[in-house]
């Protein structure tokens, strides 16, 4: 990822972290922008297409993750991904992204389970 791409990614992350936690629409928009910038930074056109195709499915998970972007864990995961990209460390970026996806999946699964019982 070039310097301009890193700046766009960092700006998208800053916007995500600064989005009003009480404004779910703003949270979703900022989250979508950040992840779109992250995918674009990969330079992987196949990943971009898969991300685009999965966007509708991802929208379904957002109802269970309203406050997730404000959590310290998620912020740290996002920052780790961006830091690895900034450093040009593809292996670290991949590992951080995979850890983030696994944590997100676990959180959404837990929240779905909790919601099923409430």
Number of C-alpha atoms within 10 A of each C-alpha: 17 10 9 10 17 19 14 17 25 20 15 21 23 14 18 24 20 14 20 14 16 10 10 15 13 16 24 19 13 22 20 17 19 23 17 17 20 25 20 18 19 16 11 10 11 10 13 18 12 11 17 14 11 11 13 10 11 13 12 10 16 16 14 17 16 16 14 17 20 17 11 10 13 17 17 13 19 21 16 18 24 23 17 18 23 19 13 13 12 15 11 17 20 15 14 21 19 14 14 20 13 12 15 16 13 12 15 18 14 13 16 15 11 11 10 8 7 5
